[in-house]
Amino acid sequence: MSSTVFAASTGLDFPLAQQLTVVALCALTAFLSHLALAVFNDGVRPFMLDFVQGRTTRSATTAVSFGLSAGFIFGLGAPMALSSGVLNPWLLFLPTDVLGILAPKKWLAPLLGGAWGAVVVFGLGGANDLAHDLPVDFLTAMQQMATPILFLFTLFPVLAITRQFGRLRGALTGGVELALVVLTMKVWPEVFAGAPAMAVGVLLLIGFAVAKDVRQRRAERDTAAVATSTRGQAPGDPGAGKEQTPGGSVAGKGQAPADPGAGKGAASGGLGAEKGPVSGGPGAGGTPGEVDPMVSLFGSSAARLRRHLPLFMVLGAGVCLLAQLHVFGGGEATSFLIAKGQYAEAAQVDFYRALGFIPLIATTALASGAYGIVGFTLAYPVGYLLPSPWLAMVCGALIFAGEVLALSWIGKVLGGLPSVRDSSEHLRAAIGDTLQLAILFGSLLAAEAMGGGLGILIAGGLYLLNEAVGRVVVRMAAAPAAVVVTGIILNLLHWLHLFTPVKS
């Protein structure tokens, strides 16, 4: 399939309003990172608790953030933006994570963040024009990544269902998705063929998970009822004598044997855990804080984020506005869909991605006190679909307010739906696996388009070398980075009269 002409082919020249939006949003995200209120990198967020509580230094936290982000910034964010003509969060928000934490003063953080935003909006256009003027135009070749990314991404629900619920249900889902892709291509050729297939796949995953949780709860209730009946009719039960022991440890574990959660409330994160130690429980030694320290931590983290609710509402307004301007895509597949003007399909893809990341973002935010720069990413799909920038700002502010206020509740709900929580983890892993293969395959297609067999040799060799030396560049970003380096090498060979560019 031939590559569609994207915005990158016409340059990355942004109007003034879009430039100001990017600069202002980068300044704000750097400021929030400096305050340790929010970061974009999910891997950095767990380290923020030590930073907030003073157990680690600003320089050490900066080093962690840079180490976990550099590969994605230069290996994925920049190549993806240049090839699609659409900005992405790795290019905008990973650097502001680093700059915000690095800044020693509050006033310096937004200046550094704003400066990075200016570099992006004013520098990308020049880099794009320069690259397109080279004898070997590797940016146009990188648009070959679009088709593998868009179509292989469709399979992530199949992988998630197979891993969680077995091969039979996975094969059934795969068959259904394939049939829907073929049907969509035949009947609705103007619609991205993977969109209906992904929708059905995700719905099947959620349906399987909810059904499993319902069956498990029903089985637990039946087991509890049988246990209660057995205890009531069997005086010889060993537990009967223990309940009559004054001050005995069993009496402290739960006065009502029929309650399956008795004795577990203090350790499960329930609200009652904060009221004092339960006899026989972890806090029975006399220190109330030892009942469940995570309950206190989650409560204080949620309260800390709520205290800064106005800042988060401004952040939500900015994120949603950026999505509404259609110069920004929240993911690899989304960037190419936005570039092609398929905003409804882009909204659908980012909504499914959010389902995989909501549990991760919620739990790490409650554990660390640092929220996600883009929240649960629900502002992305809403922004893509809204007709007005002003409406996007209002909706974005309300979305972030709702997310921050609901964090504690979301944590409790996830605790009661183990299969749904597991589904999100499988979904997230499946997204990573499908995109990893798609990006590698698309990168090799791009290398072949600009250099034939020599291009594949160089790009593939660089990728394999990165694997051999222990993945200096993270695997997801290694292939696009290899394509960029391959393009530079092929241009050098051309200037040395050792290579003739492949005719497009």
Number of C-alpha atoms within 10 A of each C-alpha: 6 8 13 13 13 21 21 22 17 12 18 25 19 15 9 10 9 17 16 16 17 28 22 19 26 29 25 25 32 34 29 27 29 27 17 21 25 26 31 26 20 17 14 21 23 18 17 27 20 13 17 17 9 10 9 14 11 16 13 13 19 19 14 15 25 20 13 19 24 20 21 23 22 18 25 23 25 20 22 29 28 26 26 30 29 23 28 24 19 25 24 24 27 24 26 33 30 30 27 30 29 23 22 13 13 15 11 18 29 27 21 22 31 24 16 24 26 19 12 20 21 15 14 21 19 14 14 22 18 11 18 17 10 13 17 26 19 27 27 22 23 27 27 25 26 26 20 22 23 23 18 19 24 27 23 26 32 26 24 25 29 21 17 19 16 12 14 11 18 22 15 14 24 22 12 15 25 16 12 19 20 15 15 19 14 11 10 12 11 10 14 19 24 23 23 18 24 23 17 16 26 21 13 18 25 19 12 18 23 17 13 17 16 13 12 14 14 12 12 13 15 12 14 17 14 13 14 16 12 12 16 13 9 11 11 9 12 10 14 14 11 13 18 11 11 10 10 13 15 20 19 17 17 20 12 12 19 18 14 16 13 14 21 16 17 25 19 17 21 14 13 14 24 18 11 17 21 23 19 16 19 17 20 16 13 13 11 17 17 20 26 22 16 17 22 17 16 22 18 16 22 23 18 15 22 17 11 13 18 14 18 31 22 19 24 30 26 27 28 31 32 25 28 26 18 19 21 25 29 24 20 23 25 27 26 28 24 26 24 15 14 16 22 17 23 27 26 20 24 23 19 21 21 22 22 22 18 20 22 16 23 25 19 22 29 25 23 25 25 30 31 20 27 24 27 24 24 24 32 30 26 22 27 28 17 18 11 12 18 14 16 27 24 17 21 28 25 17 22 28 21 13 18 24 15 14 24 18 12 16 17 14 13 17 16 12 17 16 21 24 20 17 27 24 20 22 28 22 16 23 22 15 18 20 24 20 17 24 27 25 18 25 29 26 22 28 30 21 24 27 26 16 13 15 23 21 16 22 29 20 14 19 22 15 13 18 15 10 9 9 14 12 21 18 18 20 23 27 29 30 25 25 33 20 16 27 28 17 16 25 22 15 14 15 12 9 9 10 16 14 16 13 9 6
